[in-house]
Amino acid sequence: MKLVSFIIAGMLLASCTKNTINANPVTPGDSLYNLSISTDKAVYSPGETVILKLNTAPPDCMVRYLHLGEILKDEPLTTSNWNWQLPSGDYTGYLVEIYKKTGSEEKALAAIGVDVSSDGLHFPRNGFVSAYGPLSNDYMANVMSDLNRYHMNVVQFQDWEYKHHLPLPGTVANPLANWNDIANRNNTMATVKKYISLAHGYNMKTLSYNLIYGALSDAAADGVNDQWYMYNDQQHVKKEVIPLPNPPFKSDLFLLDPSNTNWQNYIAAKTKEAFEVYNFDGYQVDQLGNLNKNLYTYSGNLINLDATFKPFLEAIKTQMPDKKLVMNAVNQYGQQISIAHSPVDFLYTEVWAPNEGYKDLATIIQNNDLWSNNLKKSVLCAYMNYNIADHPGFFNTPGVILTDAVIFSFGGSHLELGEHMLGKEYFPNGNLQMKDDLKSAMISYYDFLVAYENLLRDGGTFNTISLNCTNGKMSIGAWPPQSGKVAVQGKTVGNRQIFHLINFANAAHFDWRDANANQTVPNTISGANLEATINHPVAKVWIASPDINFGVPQILSFTQDGNTVKFTLPQLKYWDMLVIE
């Protein structure tokens, strides 16, 4: 469930066709062998063994293991299947590079990121599934294989439940094999359980989705008391209700008071029953955003709705201490005063108007970091190419890539990938497909997010440092984006000064959603001479980009004269990360 104004339109217009992501898309770059590389898990524990696979083993190749540009190990590659025992460090990202050496020249052929995190949600990368009818084992295996290749370490199970107030179909002793959800879609036990099992095989966490305060019209028969609801009046005459058309929906949605302890105990107990049958790792709590109206308890007291989220989440955690917990802050509603200070494992924001600019995505992530004292990472649920997703078509590749470049460079992740890429708030909508270039780019971008997570998502301080182009190859502007300029945002992490360069120089607009799919492909910039003001002796300058050589770092020659450091940027397509040590 999402913002009220979007629920009905999104559900009715959506198509339920599913477009499977290619399980082995070709990684971008100039590769002679079209290599496809994979790992056996989405996230690992320190010291664990990674099982790596190539679709083919080119002759005379090498494999290199890197952490933030430092080579840990370099050895010949003699097989297409091999193991790598991870170092003992926790919460660390690595890059595994396959390359070929001819004389003094090296050519990157493939690469993949590896995340080592004992808590699998420390650096959350959130995928989803949304359809649970009879599906073939091969289809489900392909979906989860795709999510593993994108390193999704948490999977949201959207709309699997029987009723919002009664998520388990049947009873613990006699669960139903088939049931209809609120939209009267057929769901099956076999599919839900198979998806959970497949996800666990890749060390992904699985989250059961449900609304924080939803009940169907028959809730009284299931033990939901009238005194637990929210009312439009102080005399408890009219319950707050979200009307839904019938058909296809089997009921309107009636809203309960999240701070009511009886409701908290009831839904916690019903959720625990569901978890006895379905081995979910946690609970994904949703809301409908700011309802912009006065709501009252049964006894006539005014409800401060966003303040009710924290006590609800605390009650759920108390009753299910071993389960993961996440809550959607719709357009940040309740995030600052409630959710960020509750026992959730990461911060999740569904983004809507008026937060439609690239700058707004950055602000949301930075606010989440601030409100959680940098303890909880962000996932943004942000729907791309929204206006064209009512009909079959394709996502606009540059629109998606620029949005991910912004989200990733500011330390967030993007809920966008499941059985298909998301274009609407009704997750089964699979109208828009990814073209091959976007499929490849997504692999490279998520490899990059993992490999450099310690620079992107592991603390640090954003700053403004002078960076200029001296040969006219690019016009540089400080964040946020400006017409005709490459946007630059500085950040310090330890002894590293980082510059994120995002190419908006010929952008058609600065709306991240790219609602009408008309964002333009950036013109590639080559050979830009840059100079930075750095008030320390510089030991090393390097760049890495998800758009170039599979994210493999490249050391740059430089000169330093006083506080001025000069070097040449080889290439900028969408996003480069420049690091000065």
C-alpha positions, 0 to 999 in steps of 0.5 A: 500500500502506498499514498492514498491518491495513488493506490486505486489508479496504480492497481487498476492500471497495472498489468500483471505480466512478468518479465524475467530479468536475464539471469546472465546478462553481459557485463558492460565493457569491451570484452572479447569473451562476453564473460558472465561472472557470479557468486554463490551468495549475496552477502558473506560472513568474515572468513567465509569461502566465496564460490565464484563461477564464469560462463567460460574460462578464457586462456591465460587470464588472471584473477585479482582481489581488491579492496578500495583500490588496494590489491589483496591477491593476484593469481592465474585463473585456470578454471571457470569455477573456483573458491576465494577465502575471505579476509577476517574483516567485517562490513567490507566490500571487495572487487574481484577482477578477471583480466588478461595481460599482454606485455605491459598492457592489462585488459579487464574482462569482468568483475564482481562485487563481494559484500562481507557483513555479519549482519546481512542488513548493515548495507541493505540492498532491497529487492522484491517479489510480488506474484505468488500464483502457480509458478515453475521452479525454473522461473522462481530460480531465475528470479532469485538468481537475478536478485543474487547477481544484483547482490540483493541481501533483503527481499520484500514479499509484497502482498502475499498475505491473506488479509491485512489483519489476518496475514496467515491463510488458514491456521498454524495447524491447517494452513491453506494451500491456496488463497486470494489476496485483497485484489483477489489474485490467487496466491499459493503456499508452494510459491511463497515457501519456494521463494523464501527457500531460494532467497535463504539459499543465497543468504538473503533476508526475507521480509513479510509485507503488511500495512501497519493499520489495515483491516478488511470489512470482516475483521470483527469475525476474526477478533478485531474490536471496534475500539481499536480503530481510528475514527473521523469523529469524536463520537466513533460513528465513522471509521477511517476507511480507504474505499477500494472498487469491488471488483477486483478488491474483496474489501475496503481497507479500514484503518486502526490506531497503531498506538492502541496496545490491543491492536499491537498485541493482536497483529503481533500475534497474528504475524507470529502465527504466519511466521510459524508456517512461513519462515520469514526473517522479518516484518516490512511495515507499510503506511499510507503517508500523511492522511491530512485529516483529524483522526480520533480514538474510539474514546474521542482523543485526537491521534497524532498519527506519525507519533504512533509509529514508534510505539507500534514498532517497539511493541512488535520488536518486543514480541518478535525480538529475533525478527528484522524490522523495517518501516516505510516512511512515505515521503518521510512521514514519521521518519524524523520523530518516530521511525528513525528512533525505533528498532528498525534495521534500516531506513526505507523511504518511498519518494513522492512529490514534491520530492521530484528533483535529484537534489531531493533524493540526496537530501532524503538520504542525508536527513536519514543519516542525520536522524539515525546518527549515521547508524542506519542506511537508507533504501529509497523506493522510487518509481521510474518512468511513472507516466509511461508504465501504464502500458507495455514498453521499455524503461529509459536507460539514462533516466534510471542510471542517473537516478541510481548514480545520485542515490548510490553516490549519496550512500543509499540503495534503490528498491527497483528490482524484482521479477521486473523493474518497478515503474508503479507503486503496484508491484505486480505491474511489469509493463515496462521492461529493461533493454539489454543496455540497462540490464548490463548497467544494473549489474555494473552499478550494483557491483560498484555499490558493493565493491565500494560500500566503505566509501559510499555507505560507511560514514564520512563527511560531505564537504565542498572542495575546489575542483576545476577543469583547466582545458575546457572539456567540462564545466563543473558545478557544485551540487545540486545539478545545474544546466550545462554542468557536471555536478560535483559533490565532495566527501571525506572518508578517513584519509581520502578526499572523494569527488563524485562527478555526475554528468548532467551537462546535457541533461534534458531535466533534473527530475529523477523520476524521468516520468515521461522517459525523455532523459537524455544520454550524457555526452561522454567527456574525455581527457579533462584536465582537473585541479583540486585544492588539497591541504595535505600531501597527496600519495595517490589519485585514482578513479573508479566508475560503474560505466568504465571497465566494470568498476575496476579502479584506475590509478592516475598520474598527478602533480602537486604544487603546494595545495594544488593537485593536477591530473587528467580524468580519462573519461566521464559517462554518467558517474565517476568516483575520484579518490585522492589519498 
